[in-house]
Amino acid sequence: MSSWKSARRIWDISQTLRPGLPVWPGDTEFGIERTWDMAAGSPVNVARMVMSTHSGTHGDAPLHYGNDAADIASVELDPYIGECLVVDARGVSGMIGVGDLPAILSADRVLFRTYDAFPHDGWREDFTAISAEAIRWLAAQGVKLIGTDAPSVDPQNSKSIEAHKAVLDEDMRILEGLVLDDVPAGRYELIALPLKIAGGDAGLCRAILRELAE
């Protein structure tokens, strides 16, 4: 009998979609409701969901911060698959700046861990954002995707969204709401494909990291 166990370790770095999932203040809360129920005589169980496009772990589309930019169904998938570097940024005070970045990257994708423990049970306003200068520096090193366990690359109360604008200018991609609690800093294979939603300003992801092949 064949085994499905992978020879390389996999880390699931996605949030679980569920009622009570913390969402951006004022955004749509996650809800799920059974519409066809085997307990009520249906041959199958089927549910419907209500949610924001930014619920849980997701990839921002350029449309999210550029009104005439690409929706999530139109973006290339290459940035979301491939080798990445996980950076432990838990010691950063304020926003992640150029001085907080590794001097040598050699990676097209960089993920930042900022939480000691991801806040699954409540919203936190004091998350660690990323400066526009750091994003532009990363782009100059060839980075095409930035990921974070925070809900945004900009501070919650930012109106100018300078980090998002830098991402748009540099034609980079963003993953937000990752769960990196159990992931040591280092290099991995990232697989985090956003849902293909026409007109979508973001796409929910089942994001994983996989141990690199030797």
BELSULUR-V137474 format. One record per run of one state. SS is the DSSP state (H for helix, E for strand, L for the rest). FROM is the first residue (numbers start at 1). TO is the last residue. If there is no record, write none. Layout:
BEGIN
[[SS:FROM:TO] [SS:FROM:TO]]
END
This chain:
BEGIN
[[L:1:9] [E:10:12] [L:13:30] [E:31:36] [L:37:37] [H:38:40] [L:41:45] [E:46:50] [L:51:57] [E:58:60] [L:61:61] [H:62:64] [L:65:77] [H:78:80] [E:81:88] [L:89:95] [E:96:96] [L:97:97] [H:98:100] [L:101:108] [E:109:113] [L:114:129] [E:130:130] [L:131:131] [H:132:140] [L:141:144] [E:145:148] [L:149:161] [H:162:169] [L:170:172] [E:173:176] [L:177:185] [E:186:191] [L:192:193] [E:194:194] [L:195:201] [E:202:205] [L:206:207] [E:208:210] [L:211:214]]
END
